Amino acid sequence: MQPPAPAHRKFVLGISGASGAAYSLRFLHLLLEQGHELHLVVSDYGRRLLFDEADIKNLKLEELAPSLVQVEGTRERLFIHPDKDVGAVIASGSFLHDGMAVLPCSSASLGQIANGSGSNLLCRAAMVTLKERRPLIVCHREMPLSLIDIENMRRLSLAGAVLCSPNPGFYLGPKTISDIIDFTVGKVLDLLSVPHQLNTRWTTDKTHPPRPE
C-alpha cells in the first residue's frame, strides 16, 4: 500500500490556445481552494483564449479566481510565469513538483512537446516533466484529428504522458455546462492523485430496465 499523499502539494498548469478556458479555470480554482501551490504558464494564444472565452485581460488572481482573492494565503500560492521565460524555475528538472497538466492543449503545443521543441516555457516545462518521470497530463482539445496529431499523441504516450481528452461522460446525467466541465476536471485531478468531491464516479446503484426476452 502506498503512503497517503501530502495534503498540500505543488503542481504546474499550462494553458495553450485550444478552446476550453472553463476547464483550466475550474482546475486552477480547485487546486488553490484546496491549499495547493500552483505554477501557471500561459502561451500567447492561451492568453487570447482566456480573453475570448472568459474576458480575462490580465493574468492575476483577481481575474483568474476572483472568489479566492480574500482567502488567506491564496495569493502566495499562485505563481505566474511568462511564457517567454525559458529560464523560469519550472523549466528546470531540479524544480520538484507533483505533476503538470496542459489544459487545454492545442495541436501546435502537442506537436512541440512531442518533438522536443522547448521554444516557450509551457513546452519546456512539459518536456522537463517527462524527462524527470513526473505525471504529465495532456488534454488535447481539437477535433477531428489528423495523422500528425495521432502520431504526436503516440510519441507522447510512449514517452510517459497521459492523453486525457476532454470527453464528457453523459452516464452521470449532467444538467448544466458546469457538470460537463467538472467531469473532465475531476478526471485530471484523479490522474494527479488529488482528492475531490466532484460528481465523476460511475455507480451501479441505478436500476436498469429488464433485458428483453
C-alpha positions as CSV (number, residue, x, y, z in Angstrom):
1,M,0.0,0.0,0.0
2,Q,1.3,3.4,-1.0
3,P,1.6,6.1,1.7
4,P,-1.1,8.8,1.6
5,A,-0.2,11.9,-0.5
6,P,0.6,15.0,1.5
7,A,-2.2,17.4,2.0
8,H,-0.7,20.4,0.2
9,R,1.3,19.8,-2.9
10,K,2.8,21.6,-5.9
11,F,1.5,21.5,-9.5
12,V,2.2,23.1,-12.9
13,L,-0.6,24.2,-15.2
14,G,-0.1,25.1,-18.8
15,I,-2.8,26.8,-20.8
16,S,-2.4,26.8,-24.6
17,G,-4.6,28.1,-27.4
18,A,-7.2,25.4,-27.9
19,S,-10.8,26.2,-26.8
20,G,-11.6,25.2,-23.2
21,A,-10.8,28.1,-20.8
22,A,-13.5,26.9,-18.5
23,Y,-11.6,23.7,-17.9
24,S,-8.4,25.4,-16.9
25,L,-10.0,28.0,-14.7
26,R,-12.0,25.4,-12.8
27,F,-8.9,23.3,-12.4
28,L,-6.9,26.3,-11.1
29,H,-9.7,27.3,-8.7
30,L,-10.0,23.8,-7.2
31,L,-6.2,23.4,-6.6
32,L,-5.9,26.8,-5.0
33,E,-9.0,26.2,-2.9
34,Q,-7.5,23.0,-1.5
35,G,-4.4,24.9,-0.5
36,H,-2.0,23.5,-3.2
37,E,0.8,25.6,-4.7
38,L,0.2,26.3,-8.4
39,H,2.7,27.4,-11.1
40,L,0.9,28.8,-14.1
41,V,2.2,29.3,-17.6
42,V,0.0,30.6,-20.5
43,S,1.1,30.7,-24.1
44,D,0.4,33.7,-26.3
45,Y,-2.6,32.0,-27.9
46,G,-3.6,30.8,-24.4
47,R,-3.9,34.5,-23.4
48,R,-6.1,35.1,-26.3
49,L,-8.2,32.1,-25.4
50,L,-8.7,33.4,-21.8
51,F,-9.7,36.8,-23.2
52,D,-12.1,35.5,-25.8
53,E,-13.8,32.8,-23.6
54,A,-13.5,34.3,-20.1
55,D,-12.9,38.0,-20.7
56,I,-9.6,37.7,-18.7
57,K,-7.3,40.6,-19.7
58,N,-4.6,40.2,-17.1
59,L,-3.1,37.1,-15.6
60,K,-3.7,37.8,-11.9
61,L,-5.7,36.2,-9.1
62,E,-8.4,38.8,-9.3
63,E,-9.4,37.7,-12.8
64,L,-8.4,34.1,-12.7
65,A,-10.1,33.1,-9.5
66,P,-11.9,36.2,-8.1
67,S,-13.8,34.3,-5.4
68,L,-10.5,33.3,-3.8
69,V,-9.0,36.8,-3.5
70,Q,-10.0,37.2,0.1
71,V,-8.9,33.7,1.1
72,E,-5.8,34.0,3.2
73,G,-2.6,32.6,1.7
74,T,-4.0,32.0,-1.8
75,R,-2.1,34.8,-3.5
76,E,1.2,33.5,-2.1
77,R,0.5,30.0,-3.6
78,L,-0.1,31.2,-7.2
79,F,3.0,31.7,-9.3
80,I,2.5,33.1,-12.8
81,H,5.5,32.6,-15.2
82,P,5.9,34.5,-18.5
83,D,5.8,32.0,-21.4
84,K,8.9,33.5,-23.0
85,D,11.0,33.0,-19.8
86,V,12.5,29.6,-20.6
87,G,14.8,30.1,-17.7
88,A,12.0,30.2,-15.2
89,V,12.1,27.7,-12.3
90,I,9.6,25.3,-13.9
91,A,12.0,24.8,-16.8
92,S,14.5,23.0,-14.6
93,G,14.4,19.4,-13.6
94,S,15.7,20.4,-10.2
95,F,12.3,22.1,-9.5
96,L,10.3,19.4,-7.7
97,H,6.6,19.2,-8.3
98,D,3.8,16.7,-8.2
99,G,2.7,16.8,-11.8
100,M,1.8,19.1,-14.7
101,A,-1.4,19.4,-16.7
102,V,-1.7,21.1,-20.1
103,L,-5.3,22.1,-20.1
104,P,-6.4,22.7,-22.8
105,C,-3.7,21.6,-25.2
106,S,-3.7,22.8,-28.8
107,S,-2.3,20.7,-31.7
108,A,0.5,23.2,-32.0
109,S,1.6,22.7,-28.4
110,L,1.0,18.9,-28.7
111,G,3.4,18.8,-31.6
112,Q,6.1,21.0,-29.9
113,I,6.1,18.9,-26.8
114,A,6.1,15.6,-28.7
115,N,9.0,16.7,-30.9
116,G,11.2,18.2,-28.1
117,S,10.8,21.9,-29.1
118,G,11.3,23.9,-26.0
119,S,11.0,27.3,-27.6
120,N,8.5,28.5,-25.0
121,L,8.1,27.9,-21.3
122,L,5.0,25.8,-21.5
123,C,6.5,23.3,-23.8
124,R,9.9,23.4,-22.0
125,A,8.2,22.7,-18.6
126,A,6.2,19.8,-20.2
127,M,9.4,18.3,-21.6
128,V,11.2,18.5,-18.3
129,T,8.2,16.9,-16.6
130,L,8.6,14.0,-19.0
131,K,12.3,13.6,-18.6
132,E,12.0,13.6,-14.8
133,R,9.3,10.9,-15.0
134,R,6.7,13.1,-13.3
135,P,3.0,12.9,-14.2
136,L,2.2,14.9,-17.4
137,I,-1.5,15.1,-18.3
138,V,-2.1,16.4,-21.8
139,C,-5.7,17.4,-22.5
140,H,-5.7,17.9,-26.3
141,R,-8.9,19.7,-27.3
142,E,-9.1,19.8,-31.0
143,M,-11.1,17.7,-33.5
144,P,-11.1,16.0,-35.9
145,L,-7.6,14.5,-35.5
146,S,-5.1,14.5,-38.3
147,L,-2.5,11.7,-38.7
148,I,0.0,14.3,-37.4
149,D,-2.0,14.7,-34.2
150,I,-2.3,10.9,-33.8
151,E,1.5,10.4,-34.3
152,N,2.3,13.1,-31.8
153,M,0.0,11.6,-29.3
154,R,1.7,8.2,-29.8
155,R,5.1,9.8,-29.2
156,L,3.9,11.4,-26.0
157,S,2.2,8.3,-24.8
158,L,5.4,6.3,-25.3
159,A,7.4,8.9,-23.5
160,G,5.1,8.6,-20.5
161,A,2.5,11.3,-20.8
162,V,-1.2,10.6,-20.2
163,L,-3.5,11.8,-23.0
164,C,-6.8,12.9,-21.4
165,S,-9.1,14.4,-24.0
166,P,-12.0,16.5,-22.5
167,N,-14.7,14.0,-23.4
168,P,-17.7,14.2,-21.1
169,G,-19.4,11.1,-19.7
170,F,-23.2,11.6,-20.1
171,Y,-24.0,8.5,-18.0
172,L,-23.9,10.7,-14.9
173,G,-26.8,12.7,-16.3
174,P,-25.2,16.2,-16.4
175,K,-27.8,19.0,-16.1
176,T,-25.5,22.0,-16.7
177,I,-22.4,23.0,-18.5
178,S,-20.6,23.1,-15.2
179,D,-21.4,19.4,-14.7
180,I,-19.8,18.6,-18.0
181,I,-16.7,20.7,-17.1
182,D,-16.4,19.1,-13.7
183,F,-16.4,15.6,-15.3
184,T,-13.2,16.4,-17.2
185,V,-11.6,18.4,-14.4
186,G,-12.3,15.6,-12.0
187,K,-10.6,13.1,-14.3
188,V,-7.5,15.3,-14.4
189,L,-7.4,15.6,-10.7
190,D,-7.8,11.8,-10.4
191,L,-4.8,11.3,-12.7
192,L,-2.7,13.7,-10.4
193,S,-4.0,11.9,-7.3
194,V,-5.8,15.0,-6.0
195,P,-8.9,14.1,-3.9
196,H,-12.0,16.0,-4.8
197,Q,-15.8,15.9,-4.3
198,L,-16.8,16.4,-7.9
199,N,-19.5,14.1,-9.3
200,T,-17.4,12.0,-11.7
201,R,-17.8,8.4,-10.3
202,W,-19.5,5.6,-12.0
203,T,-22.1,3.9,-9.9
204,T,-24.1,0.7,-10.3
205,D,-26.8,1.8,-7.9
206,K,-29.1,2.9,-10.7
207,T,-31.9,0.4,-11.5
208,H,-31.7,-0.7,-15.1
209,P,-34.7,-1.9,-17.1
210,P,-35.1,-5.6,-17.6
211,R,-33.5,-7.1,-20.7
212,P,-35.9,-8.1,-23.5
213,E,-36.6,-11.8,-23.7
